């Protein structure tokens, strides 16, 4: 599996990228999914807002957008865009550390590609449980 991190006018301040990439692989293995290629793109609010408007027709800031680009359900290819501006603001709002919030959102993106949803209250509860499960194992 190929996991890559890119910066688009934003520095995520990831301490150990190699360990994180290995852990992301673990998430997919644990969720019984095979991933071929996964790109994380760390960006600003403005950059992600443009993506949100262009591709999802939403006119608001968000912390993450995940795209499953796979042609084959047995080999996932994905892009995950994360706003570092939102991560910083959410960490303050939710009274958690920047690193904790950053990793929660990174894992959230992986879980979306593993078919987890978060539109309904029930789906949000399940997503949060899985995020917490992986955060406890990572830290």
N, C-alpha and C positions, 0 to 999 in steps of 0.2 A: 504494500500500500504506500502511496505517495501522499504525505501530508506536507503542505507548504504554508508558510506565513508571509504575507506581503503587507507593506505599509503604504497607505495612500494619504499623505499629509498627516499622519498620526503615528505616534510611537506607543505600542501597547505595554512596554516595559516587562517583557516576559523573562523570567529569571533563568529557566533552563528549558530551552526549546526542544532539545532531544528527549528529555524525560516527558514533556507534555505530548510530543508527537507519539511516543510509545504508549502513553496512557490513552490517547484518542483511539489508537488501534485497539487497545483493550476494550474500550466502550463498544466498538463495533463487533468485536468478537463475542463479548458478553451478551449483546443484543441479537446474536445470530445473524449478523449482516456482513456482507463482504463489500469492502469499499476499494475501488480502483484508484481514485484520485480525489483529493479533498484540498481545496484552497481556502484559507482564511485570509480575508482582506480587512485590515484595520484602517478605519477612515474617520473622517469628521462627521459631525451632524449634517452639515450642508451637503456633503458628498452622498451620504446615505439617504437624505431627503430626496435628492434628485432620482436615485434609483427607485425609491418608494413611489414617487410620482410617475415615473416613466413606465415601470413594469407592473406595479400593483394598483396604480391609479389612486393612491392614498396621499393625502396632503398633510402629513404630520411626521414629526420626528419619531424614530424608533431606535431601539438599541441593537437590533439584529434583523437581518433578512437572510433566509437560507434558500438556495436554489438547488433543486435536484435536477441535474442535467443528463441523467442516465437514459440510455436507450434500452438498457437491459436491466431488469429488476434484480438480477443476480450479481451485478457489478456496479455499485453506486459511484457516480461521479457528481461532485457537488462543489458549490461555492457558498461561502458564508461571509457576509459583510457585517462588520461590527463597528458601531460608533463608539470611539473612545470617549468622546464628550458625554454621551449618555451613560457610559459605565461610571465615569467619575461622579456625575450627578446622582445616579441611582445608588451608588455606594453611600453617599451622604444621606440621601433620603431614607434608605433602608437600614442605616446605621450599621454598616458592615465595612470591611476593608476593601480597598480598591482591588487587591489581588483576589479576594474571595468572589467579588462581583464579576470581575473579568473572567475567572475560570467558570463560574456558574453559566455565564452567557456562552462561552466557548463550548461547554458541554451541552447546553441547550441547543445550539446549532447542530451538533452531532446527533442529538436525539431526534431533532426534526427529520434529519436524513434517514434515521432508523424508523421512521413512520409515526413518531409521536406527534400529537397535535396539541394545540392549546387554545382553541376557540371557545369551547364550552367549559363550564366550571369543573365538571368531572375530568375533562382532559387536562385542564390546568393543574388540578390536584395530583394527577398521575405524573405529569411532567415534573412538577416540583419534587415529588418523591424520588424520581429517578435522578434529578439533578443533585439532591441531597445525598443520595446513595453514592454517587460518583465523587462528589466533593469530599465526603468522609474518607473515601479510599485514597483520594489524591493527596490530601493534606495530612 
